[in-house]
C-alpha cells in the first residue's frame, strides 16, 4: 500500500531519470533526463507541480534535443525565472532559462567548455554561480563561472580546485554573503576526502580550501550542502559496498550573519530593528539612517541568498518603518523559514534576521 501518497510526475513510456527541483514562489519546477525525445538519447525535460501535488505539464523538452545525451541537469530560481544547466555526454556545460510557465526563454548557451560534467548551480540574489568538473579522469579539476540573470557570463572562469587529486561532484550553498562549494577529491577505490572552499560574489576565492571530513582512509561520495542562519551542514556517503553509511559535518559557520540584534553603526546613526521577531502574519521593520541620502535600500533575502523583497528611496523616508506581511515582490506568500533583512545606506549596512512561522 502507498501510505505516503506519492504520485507520478512523468508517466510516459521509456525512461526518465536524474531529477532536480526548485520552487519559484508559485509552483515547483522539476527537470530530468528523458528518453522520449531522441531514440537512444536522453534530453532534459521540465514540468510544473503545484504545492498540492497537481502536475501541470506533460514534460516537454527544454533543450535543442539533438546530439549526445544530457544527464544530471540542475535548476535554480532567481526571483523571475529559472536557469537550468546540464552536461552533454561528449560536450560542454550548457544553460537555458525557463519561465514560470515552464517555457524556454532565449537560446541554449555554453557555460563551461568540454570535456566537462557534474554541474551544480545556486543564486546569490544578483548572479548565479555554476560549478562543474573538467578534464579526463583521473585528471579532473573543479571550475565555476558567475552567470547574470540575463544569461551573460560574468568575469572569467573560477579555478576552485586544480592539480592532482581528481576533484568532482560539487554542490553549492549561499549564506547571504559568500558561497560555500563542497566536493570530493580522490580517485575511485583509493579513498576520497570531502573539501570545501568559500567563493565571494565577485568570483574571488575566500581563503584556501579546507577538509570537511576526517583524515581517515575511506570511500566518500556525492557530497551535498545546505545552510541555516548559523552554519552549513555538509553530508556524504561513506564506506564500502554494503557497509556504506551517510555522514555529515556541521562545523562550518556562515559568513553572512551579524549576531548582534539591532546592529548599529553608531557614528552614522544607522540602525535596524524588527518587531515582532519571529512573526507569523505581519512584522514592523523600523530603521533610522541618521542623515539624508538617496543611496538607501532595504532588501529581504531568503536562507539561500535569493532576493525576495526590496524597498528603495523614495518609498523609504528617514527614520521610518515598513510593514512586511511575509510576501515577495509579486505579493506571493513566502514559506516558513529564516529571512535576512539588509539595510544599505551608501557604504554602510545593517543586517537583521527574522524567522517567519506559518
Secondary structure, DSSP 8 states (H G I E B T S, - for coil): --TT----S---SS-EEEEEEEE-SSEEEEEEEEEEEETTEEEEEEEEEETTS-B----EE-S---SS-EEEEEEEE-SS-EEEEEEETTS-EEEEEE-TTS-EEEEEEEEE-SSEEEEEEEE-SSEEEEEEEEEETTEEEEEEEEEETTS-EEEEEEEEE-SSS-EEEEEEEE-SSEEEEEEEES-TTS--EEEEEEEETTS-EEEEEEE-S-SS---EEEEEEEE-SSEEEEEEEESSGGG-EEEEEEEEE-SS---STT--BTTTTBEEEEESSSBSS-EEEEEE-SS--S-EEEEEE-TTS-EEEEEETTTS-TT-EEEE-SB-TTS-B--SEEEEEEEEETTEEEEEEEEE--
